[in-house]
C-alpha cells in the first residue's frame, strides 16, 4: 500500500518553468502573461538558473520525470536560454529514462531554425496554441496568426519534433454544433498524437469578462448547447483514435502529456518563474509554493534574496484529500481508492458512490472509481457528491 508519507511518488516529479511574456494579451486569457517592449534574456536566464540551484538543493535526490516551459509564450525565449536551463537541469537531477521536455509555442513565434535549436537543447515535445481553425474566430479570440500561418507553423514543428500537440477552444461566439464538428474533424486530420480541446470559459479580470459584464459578449452558446459540443468532442475524437484521457485532453495511447499527468495524479512539481505554483513534499508533509506575479518584482526578489518564492505553506491533510479528489476524478483512469484512503484515513462515501453508479454517473472496480461519459459532462456535480463532509 502507498503510504501517505510517500504519496507523491505515485504521481512523479516534474519541473514547471514559467515564461511570463507574450507578444499580445488574448482577451480570454487569465494566465499570468505580460506584454513588454524589451526583455533582457540574460537576466532571465540567470534568475532561472539560480532557482534551479535552490530547488535542486532540496530535491536533488529525486528522479525528474518532466520539464514544462509554460507561459506566456515560451517560444519567445532565446534558444540559448532554453539550452542553459536544460543543461543546468541535467546537472541538478537524475533524469528518468523517458524524460519529457515540453515547450509551449504560438504560431506567430515559430521558425524552423529556432525550433531546431530548441530540439538540440533537449526539448522533445511542443504544445501549440492554435485555438481555432477559421480566421474570423481567430480574430475574435485576439489571436495574431491566421489559419494558414497556424498550419505552416504546425508543419515546421512536425518536421522537427516527433511529439506535437495543439490546443483548440470551442463553444465560441456564434459557433454551431455543425461548425465545431467540421472544425474538429479538420484538426484531427492534422493531429499527430495529442490534442487539448477546451470549452471557452469567461473569466473575471479578462477582457472577455469585462465585455460579458457589460452585456457585450454576444453569441455564446447556452449550457445545453455547450454540453452537446462537449459530448460531440468526445465521440468524434475517440472515433479518430484520440480518446479523452482527461476531461479536456485527448491522445493516442502512450502519447498523453506526462507532465500534466503529474498534476492530475497528484505528484510533486517545482514551480519556477513569476506566478508559478508548486507542490513539494518534505518529511511526509506536502507544501504549496507560490511566487510573485509581476515579472520585475520576481526578478528583483531572486536577485536580492536568492529565492523566487513568495510563500510556502504546509497543506492540511484535508486540503490534500480535496485536491487529490478534484484532480483524480478528471482522469479517464479514475481515482485510486487506496491512495485516497491512505491520505484521508477514511473511505469514500459508499452510499453516494452507489447512487452515482445507479444513475450512470460513475463506474467502479476494486481499485478505482471513474466518471462515465455522462458523468464527465457534469463532473463538478459528481465531485460535489464525493466531497468529504
VENHUCOR-V379113 format. One record per backbone hydrogen bond with DSSP energy under -1.0 kcal/mol. CO is the residue of the C=O (numbers start at 1). NH is the residue of the N-H. E is the energy in kcal/mol with one decimal. If there is no record, write none. Layout:
CO_NH_E ; CO_NH_E
This chain:
4_7_-1.2 ; 6_9_-1.6 ; 7_10_-1.7 ; 8_11_-1.8 ; 8_12_-1.6 ; 12_268_-2.4 ; 13_65_-3.0 ; 14_270_-2.2 ; 15_68_-2.4 ; 16_272_-2.8 ; 17_70_-2.3 ; 20_34_-2.9 ; 21_73_-2.4 ; 26_29_-1.3 ; 27_208_-2.8 ; 31_33_-1.7 ; 34_22_-2.5 ; 39_41_-1.3 ; 40_44_-1.7 ; 41_45_-2.5 ; 42_46_-2.2 ; 43_47_-1.9 ; 44_48_-2.6 ; 45_49_-2.5 ; 46_50_-2.1 ; 47_51_-2.1 ; 48_52_-2.4 ; 49_53_-2.2 ; 50_54_-2.1 ; 51_55_-2.6 ; 52_56_-2.7 ; 53_57_-1.5 ; 55_59_-1.2 ; 56_60_-1.6 ; 59_62_-2.3 ; 62_94_-1.3 ; 64_96_-2.3 ; 65_100_-1.8 ; 66_15_-1.8 ; 67_102_-2.6 ; 68_17_-2.9 ; 69_104_-2.1 ; 70_19_-3.0 ; 73_76_-2.1 ; 74_77_-2.3 ; 78_81_-1.0 ; 78_82_-1.7 ; 79_83_-2.6 ; 80_84_-2.4 ; 81_85_-2.4 ; 82_86_-2.5 ; 83_87_-2.3 ; 84_88_-2.0 ; 85_89_-2.4 ; 86_90_-2.3 ; 87_91_-1.2 ; 88_92_-1.1 ; 89_93_-1.8 ; 94_64_-3.3 ; 96_99_-1.3 ; 100_67_-2.5 ; 101_124_-2.0 ; 101_125_-1.5 ; 102_69_-2.9 ; 103_127_-1.9 ; 105_129_-2.3 ; 106_109_-2.2 ; 107_110_-1.0 ; 111_115_-2.3 ; 112_116_-2.4 ; 113_117_-1.9 ; 114_118_-2.1 ; 115_119_-2.4 ; 116_120_-2.4 ; 117_121_-1.6 ; 118_123_-2.1 ; 125_103_-1.8 ; 126_165_-3.1 ; 127_105_-2.6 ; 128_130_-1.4 ; 128_167_-2.7 ; 130_132_-1.2 ; 131_169_-2.4 ; 134_138_-1.8 ; 135_139_-2.1 ; 136_140_-1.8 ; 137_141_-2.1 ; 138_143_-2.6 ; 139_142_-1.5 ; 146_150_-2.4 ; 147_151_-2.6 ; 148_152_-2.2 ; 149_153_-2.6 ; 150_154_-2.3 ; 151_155_-2.3 ; 152_156_-2.2 ; 153_157_-2.6 ; 154_158_-2.8 ; 155_159_-1.7 ; 157_161_-3.0 ; 163_126_-1.9 ; 165_128_-3.0 ; 166_196_-2.0 ; 167_131_-3.2 ; 168_198_-2.7 ; 170_200_-2.8 ; 172_175_-1.7 ; 176_180_-2.3 ; 177_181_-2.3 ; 178_182_-2.2 ; 179_183_-2.4 ; 180_184_-3.1 ; 181_185_-2.2 ; 182_186_-2.0 ; 183_187_-2.3 ; 184_188_-2.7 ; 185_189_-1.5 ; 187_191_-2.0 ; 193_252_-2.0 ; 195_250_-3.1 ; 196_168_-2.4 ; 198_170_-2.7 ; 203_206_-1.3 ; 206_210_-2.1 ; 207_211_-2.4 ; 208_212_-2.7 ; 209_213_-1.9 ; 210_214_-1.3 ; 211_216_-3.0 ; 212_215_-1.4 ; 216_218_-1.2 ; 219_174_-3.0 ; 222_226_-2.5 ; 223_227_-2.3 ; 224_228_-2.1 ; 225_229_-2.0 ; 226_230_-2.1 ; 227_231_-2.5 ; 228_232_-2.4 ; 229_233_-2.3 ; 230_234_-1.9 ; 231_235_-2.1 ; 232_236_-2.9 ; 233_237_-2.3 ; 234_238_-2.1 ; 235_239_-2.1 ; 236_240_-1.3 ; 237_242_-2.9 ; 238_241_-1.6 ; 243_251_-1.9 ; 245_332_-2.1 ; 246_249_-1.0 ; 248_197_-2.7 ; 249_245_-2.0 ; 249_246_-1.5 ; 250_195_-2.9 ; 252_255_-2.5 ; 257_261_-1.8 ; 258_262_-1.1 ; 259_263_-1.1 ; 260_264_-2.3 ; 261_265_-2.7 ; 262_267_-3.5 ; 263_266_-1.3 ; 268_14_-1.8 ; 269_279_-2.4 ; 270_16_-3.2 ; 272_18_-3.2 ; 273_276_-2.1 ; 278_289_-2.1 ; 279_269_-2.3 ; 280_287_-3.0 ; 282_285_-2.0 ; 285_282_-2.6 ; 286_315_-3.0 ; 287_280_-2.1 ; 288_313_-2.4 ; 289_278_-1.7 ; 290_310_-3.2 ; 290_311_-1.3 ; 292_275_-1.6 ; 294_298_-2.4 ; 295_299_-2.6 ; 296_300_-2.3 ; 297_301_-2.2 ; 298_302_-2.4 ; 299_303_-2.3 ; 300_304_-2.4 ; 301_305_-2.9 ; 302_306_-1.7 ; 311_290_-1.9 ; 313_288_-2.9 ; 316_320_-1.9 ; 317_321_-2.4 ; 318_322_-1.7 ; 319_323_-2.7 ; 320_324_-2.9 ; 321_325_-2.1 ; 322_326_-2.8 ; 323_327_-2.7 ; 324_328_-2.5 ; 325_329_-1.9 ; 327_330_-1.4 ; 328_331_-1.2 ; 335_369_-1.4 ; 336_340_-2.1 ; 337_341_-2.4 ; 338_342_-2.1 ; 339_343_-2.5 ; 340_344_-2.9 ; 341_345_-2.4 ; 349_353_-2.3 ; 350_354_-2.4 ; 351_355_-1.8 ; 352_356_-2.7 ; 353_357_-2.5 ; 354_358_-2.2 ; 355_359_-1.8 ; 356_361_-2.8 ; 356_362_-1.3 ; 357_360_-1.3 ; 361_372_-2.0 ; 363_370_-2.5 ; 367_337_-2.6 ; 368_365_-2.2 ; 369_335_-3.2 ; 370_363_-2.4 ; 372_376_-2.7 ; 376_379_-1.2 ; 378_382_-1.7 ; 379_383_-2.9 ; 380_384_-2.1 ; 381_385_-1.3 ; 383_387_-1.0
